[in-house]
Amino acid sequence: MTWRILTLSGLGCVALFLAAGGIWLYLLPPAPARGSAPAIARDESEATLAALKPPKRQRPLIAIVGINNMSETTDYLMPYGILARADIADVVTLATQPGPVTLFPALKVEPHATTAAFDAEHPDGADYVIVPAMSRDDDPVALQWIRTQAARGAIIVGVCVGAMVVANTGLLDGRQATTHWYSVRDLRKHSDIRYVADRRLVVDRGVATTTGITASMPMALTLIEAIADRNKAAAVARDVGLVEWDARHRSDAFQFTRPFALTAIGNTLAFWRRDEVGIELTSGIDEVSLALVADAWSRTYRSRALTFAATADARPSRNGLLIMPDKVAVDWPAREKPPPAVELPPAKALDATLQAIEARYGQHTADFVAMQLEYPR
């Protein structure tokens, strides 16, 4: 009798859970909003550029800071790769502690310096500090270092959920801001921060924030335009495969929808079908294309991207950043070796990768990845 009661109780709980889950799924939006974002008024664009002018040096010093344990891949590498290729500023990658930075969801790099070493070499601070999403948005060393840089006159740029790191420094109090669509609710928990919708980049009195992961591309191009001029930004934009880079954005095109939830659940439950996608790590590889390709494949919930090379030695990227291979191998099984998208300009590399993901796992998974990256398809 006891076992029968326990069995029936267990079945009842399962049925209740499934019913609640079904209702939750039914109440989710069936699809994101469609349509183009409206253009940004010229006076607003000019005000953004004026607010991002170099605060101290004629040739600015830009520091990209991350914690060693899981800073977001594209947030960390894309600003570096785009700004370094422009050659209009000195760009360095930093970590809060000695040793490599393990990025999330893929790649491992050797930063140029620690925050302490940077402070010793540059006691007057950076001109710009770029803050990616981090596995801990309350890391005390990172928070204090960002506050100190702001006090020394640096413009702080929170990329994606890096906005939550900046929020925890207190620097966004009383300011307007944005962040990745998934973290808007968390940002709004800070009652002193005024969330701004429909803008990919928001600048307010020395602090800038962006929407999701791929927003670091137009953000970096906007910085180039502010530091140099539009012609320089346009040249770099052509090099990375982007046509426009202003702040236009349609926030309701990115949200938690029924297909998004079903894809996440279905791909997670398909645990018996997991791929390790191998990307050959070569000297001179474009760190931006690599970041986008590895990031996208690692967000399918069906695969993860790994880099491989013939030796364990770190390989210098196009702009001199040392990237460490995940595995030592001379080749990778053909089934799990994606098309060579890393050889394409960054924007085209991401498009090609999403097409390859769609061919392998279906359109819903490709859309699922694009939604996470906040990339319009």
C-alpha positions in Angstrom: 0.0 0.0 0.0 2.8 2.4 0.9 4.6 1.8 -2.4 1.4 2.3 -4.3 0.7 5.6 -2.6 4.3 6.7 -3.2 4.1 5.7 -6.9 0.8 7.5 -7.4 2.1 10.5 -5.6 5.2 10.5 -7.8 3.2 10.2 -11.0 1.0 13.0 -9.8 4.0 15.2 -9.3 5.3 14.4 -12.7 1.9 15.1 -14.3 1.7 18.4 -12.4 5.2 19.4 -13.5 4.5 18.6 -17.1 1.2 20.5 -17.0 2.9 23.5 -15.5 5.7 23.3 -18.1 3.1 23.0 -20.9 1.3 26.1 -19.7 4.6 28.0 -19.4 5.5 27.1 -23.0 2.1 28.0 -24.3 2.3 31.4 -22.6 5.6 32.3 -24.3 5.6 34.4 -27.4 5.3 32.2 -30.5 7.9 34.2 -32.4 10.0 37.4 -32.0 8.9 40.6 -33.6 9.9 41.1 -37.2 10.9 44.2 -39.2 13.8 46.6 -39.5 14.9 48.9 -36.7 14.4 52.6 -37.5 17.4 54.7 -38.4 19.2 56.8 -35.8 18.8 60.5 -36.0 21.9 62.3 -37.1 22.1 64.5 -34.0 21.9 61.5 -31.8 24.7 59.8 -33.7 26.8 62.9 -33.5 26.2 63.2 -29.7 27.3 59.6 -29.3 30.5 60.2 -31.2 31.2 63.4 -29.2 30.7 61.5 -25.9 33.2 58.8 -27.0 36.0 61.2 -28.0 39.4 60.2 -26.5 39.4 61.7 -23.0 43.2 62.0 -22.5 45.7 60.9 -25.2 45.8 61.8 -28.9 46.6 58.1 -29.5 44.4 56.5 -26.9 45.2 53.5 -24.7 42.4 50.9 -24.6 42.3 48.1 -22.0 40.0 45.1 -22.3 39.7 43.5 -18.9 38.5 40.0 -18.0 38.7 37.6 -15.1 40.7 34.5 -15.7 37.8 32.1 -15.2 35.3 32.4 -18.0 35.1 35.8 -19.6 32.8 35.8 -22.7 34.7 34.8 -25.8 33.4 37.3 -28.4 33.0 40.1 -25.8 36.8 39.8 -25.1 38.3 39.1 -28.5 36.1 41.0 -30.9 36.8 44.5 -29.6 40.5 43.7 -29.4 40.7 42.3 -33.0 38.7 45.2 -34.6 40.4 48.0 -32.6 43.9 46.6 -33.1 43.4 46.2 -36.9 42.4 49.9 -37.1 45.8 50.9 -35.6 44.4 54.1 -34.2 45.0 53.2 -30.5 47.2 51.0 -28.3 45.0 48.1 -27.3 45.9 45.6 -24.5 44.1 42.6 -23.1 44.2 42.3 -19.3 43.3 39.7 -16.6 42.8 40.2 -13.0 45.2 37.5 -12.0 48.4 36.0 -13.6 47.9 33.2 -16.1 45.7 32.6 -19.1 42.1 33.7 -19.5 39.8 30.8 -20.1 37.0 32.2 -22.2 33.4 31.1 -22.3 32.1 29.2 -24.1 35.3 28.4 -26.0 39.0 29.3 -26.4 41.9 30.2 -24.0 44.2 33.1 -24.5 47.3 34.6 -22.9 46.5 38.3 -22.0 49.1 41.0 -22.4 49.3 41.8 -18.7 47.5 41.7 -15.4 45.6 44.7 -14.1 48.3 45.2 -11.5 51.1 45.2 -14.1 49.0 47.6 -16.2 48.6 50.0 -13.3 52.4 49.9 -12.6 53.1 50.8 -16.3 50.3 53.3 -16.7 49.6 55.0 -13.4 47.5 57.7 -15.1 45.1 54.9 -16.4 43.6 54.0 -19.7 41.5 56.2 -22.0 38.9 53.4 -22.5 38.2 50.3 -20.5 36.1 47.6 -22.2 34.3 45.2 -19.8 33.0 41.9 -21.3 30.5 39.5 -19.6 32.1 37.5 -16.9 31.1 34.3 -15.0 31.2 36.5 -11.9 29.8 40.0 -12.2 30.8 40.7 -8.6 34.5 39.9 -8.8 36.0 42.3 -6.2 39.3 42.8 -8.0 37.6 43.6 -11.3 35.1 45.9 -9.8 37.6 47.9 -7.8 39.9 48.2 -10.8 37.1 49.5 -13.1 36.1 52.0 -10.4 39.8 53.2 -10.2 40.1 53.5 -14.0 36.9 55.6 -14.1 38.2 57.8 -11.4 41.3 58.4 -13.5 39.2 59.6 -16.4 38.7 56.4 -18.5 35.5 55.9 -20.5 34.0 52.6 -19.3 32.3 50.4 -21.9 30.3 47.4 -20.7 29.8 45.0 -23.6 26.7 42.7 -23.4 26.3 41.3 -19.9 29.5 43.2 -19.0 26.9 45.9 -18.3 26.0 44.0 -15.1 29.7 44.1 -14.0 29.7 47.9 -14.6 26.3 48.1 -12.8 27.9 46.4 -9.8 30.6 49.0 -9.6 27.9 51.7 -9.1 29.1 53.6 -12.2 25.7 53.2 -13.9 23.7 54.6 -11.0 21.7 57.6 -12.3 22.6 56.8 -15.9 20.9 55.3 -18.9 22.1 51.8 -20.1 21.3 48.7 -22.0 22.5 45.1 -22.0 21.9 41.6 -23.5 18.1 41.0 -23.9 18.3 38.0 -21.5 19.7 40.2 -18.7 17.4 43.3 -19.0 15.3 42.1 -16.0 18.5 41.9 -13.9 19.6 45.3 -15.0 16.2 46.7 -14.1 16.7 45.4 -10.5 19.1 48.3 -10.1 16.5 51.0 -9.5 18.9 53.8 -10.2 19.7 52.6 -13.7 17.4 53.7 -16.6 17.1 51.0 -19.2 17.0 52.2 -22.8 15.3 50.0 -25.4 15.9 49.9 -29.2 19.5 51.1 -29.0 22.5 48.8 -29.5 24.9 51.3 -27.9 24.0 53.7 -25.1 26.5 56.3 -23.8 25.8 58.4 -20.7 28.4 60.7 -19.1 31.5 58.6 -19.5 29.9 55.1 -19.3 28.8 53.1 -22.4 26.9 49.9 -22.6 25.8 47.6 -25.4 23.2 45.0 -26.2 24.2 41.3 -26.8 27.4 39.7 -27.8 27.7 40.8 -31.5 27.0 44.4 -30.5 30.7 44.7 -29.7 31.3 44.9 -33.5 29.4 48.1 -34.1 30.6 49.4 -30.8 34.2 49.0 -31.8 33.6 50.6 -35.1 31.9 53.5 -33.4 34.9 54.0 -31.2 37.1 54.0 -34.3 35.0 56.7 -35.8 35.1 58.7 -32.6 38.9 58.4 -32.3 39.8 58.8 -35.9 37.0 59.6 -38.4 34.2 58.0 -40.4 36.5 57.1 -43.4 38.7 55.0 -41.1 35.7 53.3 -39.5 34.3 52.6 -43.0 37.6 51.0 -44.1 37.6 48.7 -41.1 33.9 48.0 -41.5 34.6 46.8 -45.1 37.4 44.6 -43.8 35.2 42.9 -41.2 32.3 42.6 -43.7 29.9 45.1 -42.1 27.9 47.8 -43.9 26.4 49.8 -41.1 27.5 50.2 -37.5 25.2 52.8 -35.8 23.1 52.1 -32.8 19.9 51.0 -34.6 18.3 48.1 -32.9 14.9 46.5 -32.4 14.7 45.1 -28.9 11.5 43.1 -29.3 13.2 41.1 -32.1 15.2 39.4 -29.3 13.3 37.7 -26.6 12.6 34.3 -24.9 10.1 32.7 -27.3 8.5 29.3 -27.5 10.8 28.0 -30.3 13.8 29.3 -28.3 12.7 27.3 -25.2 11.8 24.2 -27.1 15.1 24.2 -28.9 17.0 24.6 -25.7 15.1 21.8 -24.1 15.3 19.5 -27.1 19.0 20.0 -27.8 19.8 19.6 -24.1 17.9 16.3 -23.8 19.7 14.9 -26.9 22.7 14.1 -24.8 23.6 11.0 -26.9 24.3 13.3 -29.9 27.2 15.6 -29.0 29.8 16.9 -31.4 33.3 18.3 -30.7 33.8 20.7 -33.6 37.5 21.1 -34.3 38.9 24.4 -35.6 42.5 24.3 -36.7 44.6 27.0 -34.8 47.1 28.5 -37.2 49.5 31.4 -36.8 48.0 34.7 -38.0 44.4 33.5 -37.5 41.8 36.3 -37.4 40.9 36.4 -33.7 37.5 38.0 -34.5 36.4 35.3 -37.0 37.7 32.6 -34.7 35.8 34.0 -31.7 32.5 34.2 -33.7 32.8 30.8 -35.1 33.8 29.1 -31.9 31.2 31.0 -29.9 28.4 30.1 -32.3 29.2 26.3 -32.5 29.5 26.2 -28.7 26.0 27.6 -28.2 24.0 25.0 -30.1 23.6 22.8 -27.0 24.6 20.0 -29.4 28.2 20.8 -30.0 31.2 22.6 -28.5 34.1 24.1 -30.4 37.7 23.0 -29.7 40.9 24.3 -31.3 43.6 22.0 -32.3 47.2 22.3 -33.5 50.2 20.0 -34.2 51.9 21.2 -31.0 50.8 22.6 -27.7 52.5 25.9 -28.4 50.3 29.0 -28.3 49.7 30.5 -31.7 49.8 34.3 -32.4 46.6 35.7 -33.9 46.4 38.2 -36.7 47.0 41.0 -34.2 49.5 39.2 -32.0 47.4 37.8 -29.2 48.5 34.3 -28.1 45.8 31.7 -28.4 46.3 28.2 -26.9 45.1 25.1 -28.6 42.7 22.9 -26.7 44.1 19.7 -28.2 47.3 18.5 -29.9 46.3 16.9 -33.2 47.4 17.1 -36.8 43.8 16.7 -38.1 40.2 16.3 -37.0 37.5 13.9 -38.0 35.8 15.2 -41.2 32.3 14.8 -39.7 33.2 17.2 -36.9 35.4 19.6 -38.8 33.3 22.7 -39.8 33.7 24.6 -43.1 36.7 26.9 -42.9 34.7 29.9 -41.9 37.6 31.4 -39.9 39.2 32.3 -43.2 36.4 34.7 -44.0 35.9 38.3 -42.8 34.2 38.2 -39.4 30.6 39.1 -40.3 30.7 36.6 -43.2 32.3 34.0 -41.0 29.4 34.2 -38.6 26.9 34.0 -41.5 28.6 31.0 -42.9 28.7 29.4 -39.5 25.0 29.9 -38.9 24.3 28.4 -42.3 26.5 25.3 -41.4 24.7 25.0 -38.1 21.4 25.1 -39.9 22.5 22.4 -42.3 23.6 20.1 -39.5 21.0 20.7 -36.8 18.2 22.6 -38.5 16.9 26.2 -38.7 15.6 26.3 -35.1 19.1 25.6 -33.8 20.6 28.3 -36.1 18.0 30.8 -35.0 18.6 29.7 -31.3 22.3 30.5 -31.7 21.6 33.8 -33.4 19.2 34.8 -30.7 21.9 34.2 -28.0 24.4 36.2 -30.0 21.7 38.9 -30.5 22.5 38.8 -34.2 19.7 39.7 -36.7 19.2 37.0 -39.4 
